[in-house]
Structure formats: C-alpha cells, structure tokens
Amino acid sequence: MPSFFWVAYPVILVTLGVMYGGLVFWAGLAGSTGLIGLVLKQAGYAGNFAGSDIGWKKFLGLCGAFGMVLAFWYGLLYTPIRIWTVPLLGGVLALALILRLLKN
C-alpha cells in the first residue's frame, strides 16, 4: 500500500463518521480491524502477538482509567459545577494512591 494511505486513513475514517454518523464510523473501524487481523494471520505474523496477553487486572485498570478520563471531560464541559471537577478527580487519584500504598 502507498505510504500516504497510513496518514490519510484516520482522516478518512473520522470524516466518514462525521458525514454519515457513528454507524458508518464504527462499522469502518471494525471492518478495518478485522481486515488487519486477517492479513496478519494469513501472512504468518499472528504468532508474534500470541504472548502479548495483558491480563484481567491491567485490562480492568485500563477501563477504569478510560472512565476517569470520560468523567474528567464530562465534568469540565457539561456540569454546572466545573470548578469542583479538578479537586474531586485529584482526591480520587490521591485516595487510589493511598490505598495502593497501604496494600503493599
């Protein structure tokens, strides 16, 4: 594939999502992810990713971090008490750090 495709692909995918809605975006993303997986499997490179399991704890931590980022942006953009967003999230992070240190 031409090298400009890898630069243009994200722009094209987002543009399709904006023009035609989320269904087209998610379908295009799922289709391209499946196509990449199929190409990796058929080319024989799938074995390189066989041992890259991150485990359930790290996966749940990633989901929690994503939720915290969503809560942060929601708090900054859409709530009437925007001034409390940063201190509340800082308190949650400090509490998580304290609990982690007490566990060890």
C-alpha positions in Angstrom: 0.0 0.0 0.0 1.2 3.5 -0.6 2.6 5.3 2.4 0.2 8.2 2.2 -2.7 5.7 2.9 -1.5 5.3 6.5 -1.6 9.0 7.0 -4.9 9.5 5.2 -6.8 6.6 6.8 -7.6 8.2 10.2 -8.7 11.4 8.5 -10.9 9.5 6.0 -12.4 7.3 8.8 -13.3 10.3 11.0 -14.6 12.3 8.0 -16.9 9.4 7.1 -18.1 9.2 10.7 -18.9 13.0 10.8 -20.6 12.9 7.4 -22.6 9.7 7.8 -22.8 9.1 11.5 -21.5 6.8 14.1 -22.7 3.6 12.5 -20.5 4.1 9.4 -17.5 5.1 11.7 -17.8 2.0 13.9 -18.5 -0.3 11.0 -15.5 1.0 9.2 -13.3 0.7 12.3 -14.5 -2.8 13.0 -14.0 -3.8 9.4 -10.5 -2.4 9.1 -9.6 -4.1 12.4 -10.8 -7.4 11.1 -9.0 -6.9 7.8 -5.8 -6.2 9.7 -6.2 -9.3 11.8 -6.9 -11.4 8.7 -3.9 -10.1 6.9 -1.7 -10.7 9.9 -3.0 -14.3 10.3 -2.6 -15.1 6.6 0.8 -13.6 6.3 2.0 -15.7 9.3 2.7 -12.8 11.6 0.0 -13.6 14.1 2.4 -15.7 16.2 4.3 -12.6 17.0 1.3 -11.4 19.1 0.4 -14.7 20.7 2.2 -13.9 24.0 1.0 -10.3 24.4 -1.7 -11.0 26.9 -2.1 -8.1 29.4 -4.2 -10.0 32.0 -7.5 -9.1 33.6 -6.2 -6.7 36.2 -4.4 -4.5 33.7 -7.4 -4.6 31.4 -9.8 -3.5 34.2 -7.3 -0.8 35.2 -7.3 0.5 31.6 -11.1 0.5 31.6 -11.1 2.4 34.9 -8.6 4.9 33.6 -10.8 5.4 30.5 -13.8 6.0 32.7 -11.9 8.6 34.7 -10.9 10.5 31.6 -14.5 10.5 30.5 -15.6 11.7 33.9 -13.0 14.4 33.8 -14.0 15.8 30.4 -17.7 15.5 31.3 -17.1 17.4 34.5 -15.2 20.1 32.7 -17.5 20.6 29.8 -21.1 19.7 30.8 -21.6 20.1 34.6 -22.6 23.4 36.2 -20.0 22.9 39.0 -17.0 22.9 36.8 -14.7 24.3 39.5 -15.1 21.1 41.6 -14.0 18.7 38.8 -10.3 19.0 39.2 -10.2 18.8 43.1 -12.7 15.9 43.1 -10.7 13.9 40.5 -7.4 14.8 42.3 -9.0 13.4 45.5 -10.0 10.2 43.8 -6.5 9.8 42.4 -4.9 10.5 45.8 -7.2 8.0 47.5 -6.3 5.4 44.9 -2.6 6.1 45.6 -3.0 5.8 49.3 -5.0 2.6 49.1 -2.3 1.1 46.8 0.5 2.1 49.1 -1.4 0.7 52.1 -1.8 -2.6 50.3 1.9 -3.0 49.9 
